[in-house]
Amino acid sequence: MSREPLKMQDATLPEFSSQEQPQASPEFAIRGARLSDAAAIQSIIETYARQRLMLPRSLMQIYENVRDYWVALDDGKVVGVGALHCFWEDLVELRALAVAPAYKDLGLGREIVLRLIEEARAMGASKVFAFTYIPQFFSKFGFEQVPHHSLPLKVWKDCINCSYFNNCNEIAMIKRL
Ligand SMILES: CC(C)(COP(=O)(O)OP(=O)(O)OC[C@H]1O[C@@H](n2cnc3c(N)ncnc32)[C@H](O)[C@@H]1OP(=O)(O)O)[C@@H](O)C(=O)NCCC(=O)NCCS
């Protein structure tokens, strides 16, 4: 597998196969998701949901929120995903972050996070938060751990409907922009 630095480019379409290996010199692009990306997005998330590393997303949830999602493409195939969900006038959540298994450790996760932070700033947010099992990853981008109860909008909107409510090991992290 290549460990060459990422080269970013403008984007076009997808069809994802988790079996495929990256090319020797991958060129990735990141763009806002399209409706036709939904199945590929779900496939990547499901890979990690089965390992309980992420919450699963139904296709309906993805279609309904497709404007939240960003995708990373390798030669037109969706190989990474991340989303920004708006909570309040100054607050957005970075969520649904995942890179297809064959594309991990190439710097793609970093590129998606940096792009989402840039987008959060562009839309006028002053705080971006994430709920995660990998705080070490998010701390690389300036996120700091906070108590769940410091994000009551998240708790009352999403957590109370989650099967892991009151039994949640996710760590809440926030970055001020
Ligand atoms: C987390 C994930 C998105 C990272 O993507 P990636 O492309 O593999 O990561 P990158 O290559 O961009 O790594 C960037 C940095 O983060 C570090 N990193 C990568 N995965 C990490 C992890 N699981 N825990 C801690 N640090 C991690 C890398 O070592 C690298 O560090 P460096 O800058 O000091 O060299 C990817 O591993 C993934 O999809 N994981 C499964 C799903 C998941 O857990 N999503 C997070 C939900 S909140």
The ligand as an SDF file (V2000), in Angstrom:
LIG
                    3D

 48 50  0  0  0  0  0  0  0  0999 V2000
  -10.2810    7.3550   12.3820 C   0  0  0  0  0  0  0  0  0  0  0  0
  -10.0410    7.3200   10.8840 C   0  0  0  0  0  0  0  0  0  0  0  0
  -11.0980    8.1600   10.1870 C   0  0  0  0  0  0  0  0  0  0  0  0
   -8.6530    7.9440   10.6310 C   0  0  0  0  0  0  0  0  0  0  0  0
   -8.4490    8.0170    9.2430 O   0  0  0  0  0  0  0  0  0  0  0  0
   -7.0330    7.6770    8.5900 P   0  0  0  0  0  0  0  0  0  0  0  0
   -7.0530    8.1390    7.1900 O   0  0  0  0  0  0  0  0  0  0  0  0
   -6.7230    6.2530    8.8420 O   0  0  0  0  0  0  0  0  0  0  0  0
   -6.0490    8.5690    9.4860 O   0  0  0  0  0  0  0  0  0  0  0  0
   -4.8400    9.4580    8.9630 P   0  0  0  0  0  0  0  0  0  0  0  0
   -3.9440    8.6240    8.1310 O   0  0  0  0  0  0  0  0  0  0  0  0
   -5.3450   10.7170    8.3690 O   0  0  0  0  0  0  0  0  0  0  0  0
   -4.1050    9.7790   10.3470 O   0  0  0  0  0  0  0  0  0  0  0  0
   -3.8950   11.1110   10.8050 C   0  0  0  0  0  0  0  0  0  0  0  0
   -3.2140   11.0160   12.1610 C   0  0  0  0  0  0  0  0  0  0  0  0
   -4.1050   10.3850   13.1040 O   0  0  0  0  0  0  0  0  0  0  0  0
   -3.5190    9.1960   13.6530 C   0  0  0  0  0  0  0  0  0  0  0  0
   -4.5540    8.1860   13.7760 N   0  0  0  0  0  0  0  0  0  0  0  0
   -5.1450    7.4910   12.7820 C   0  0  0  0  0  0  0  0  0  0  0  0
   -6.0680    6.6520   13.2960 N   0  0  0  0  0  0  0  0  0  0  0  0
   -6.0400    6.8280   14.6430 C   0  0  0  0  0  0  0  0  0  0  0  0
   -6.7350    6.2250   15.7270 C   0  0  0  0  0  0  0  0  0  0  0  0
   -7.6620    5.2640   15.5240 N   0  0  0  0  0  0  0  0  0  0  0  0
   -6.4530    6.6430   16.9790 N   0  0  0  0  0  0  0  0  0  0  0  0
   -5.5260    7.6000   17.2090 C   0  0  0  0  0  0  0  0  0  0  0  0
   -4.8260    8.2070   16.2080 N   0  0  0  0  0  0  0  0  0  0  0  0
   -5.0710    7.8060   14.9500 C   0  0  0  0  0  0  0  0  0  0  0  0
   -2.4340    8.8120   12.6560 C   0  0  0  0  0  0  0  0  0  0  0  0
   -1.4120    8.0780   13.2770 O   0  0  0  0  0  0  0  0  0  0  0  0
   -1.9590   10.1810   12.1540 C   0  0  0  0  0  0  0  0  0  0  0  0
   -1.0930   10.7170   13.1270 O   0  0  0  0  0  0  0  0  0  0  0  0
    0.1600   11.6620   12.7290 P   0  0  0  0  0  0  0  0  0  0  0  0
   -0.4270   12.8810   12.0880 O   0  0  0  0  0  0  0  0  0  0  0  0
    0.8180   11.9640   14.0420 O   0  0  0  0  0  0  0  0  0  0  0  0
    0.9890   10.8780   11.7860 O   0  0  0  0  0  0  0  0  0  0  0  0
  -10.0280    5.8790   10.3300 C   0  0  0  0  0  0  0  0  0  0  0  0
   -9.0520    5.1380   11.0080 O   0  0  0  0  0  0  0  0  0  0  0  0
  -11.3540    5.1700   10.4550 C   0  0  0  0  0  0  0  0  0  0  0  0
  -12.1730    5.2100    9.5450 O   0  0  0  0  0  0  0  0  0  0  0  0
  -11.5630    4.4750   11.6000 N   0  0  0  0  0  0  0  0  0  0  0  0
  -12.7660    3.6740   11.8260 C   0  0  0  0  0  0  0  0  0  0  0  0
  -13.9980    4.5340   12.0310 C   0  0  0  0  0  0  0  0  0  0  0  0
  -13.8540    5.4550   13.2200 C   0  0  0  0  0  0  0  0  0  0  0  0
  -13.3940    5.0890   14.2910 O   0  0  0  0  0  0  0  0  0  0  0  0
  -14.2790    6.7100   12.9940 N   0  0  0  0  0  0  0  0  0  0  0  0
  -14.2460    7.7550   14.0160 C   0  0  0  0  0  0  0  0  0  0  0  0
  -15.6130    7.9530   14.5470 C   0  0  0  0  0  0  0  0  0  0  0  0
  -15.6350    9.3300   15.6630 S   0  0  0  0  0  0  0  0  0  0  0  0
  1  2  1  0
  2  3  1  0
  2  4  1  0
  2 36  1  0
  4  5  1  0
  5  6  1  0
  6  7  2  0
  6  8  1  0
  6  9  1  0
  9 10  1  0
 10 11  2  0
 10 12  1  0
 10 13  1  0
 13 14  1  0
 14 15  1  0
 15 16  1  0
 15 30  1  0
 16 17  1  0
 17 18  1  0
 17 28  1  0
 18 19  1  0
 18 27  1  0
 19 20  2  0
 20 21  1  0
 21 22  1  0
 21 27  2  0
 22 23  1  0
 22 24  2  0
 24 25  1  0
 25 26  2  0
 26 27  1  0
 28 29  1  0
 28 30  1  0
 30 31  1  0
 31 32  1  0
 32 33  2  0
 32 34  1  0
 32 35  1  0
 36 37  1  0
 36 38  1  0
 38 39  2  0
 38 40  1  0
 40 41  1  0
 41 42  1  0
 42 43  1  0
 43 44  2  0
 43 45  1  0
 45 46  1  0
 46 47  1  0
 47 48  1  0
M  END
$$$$
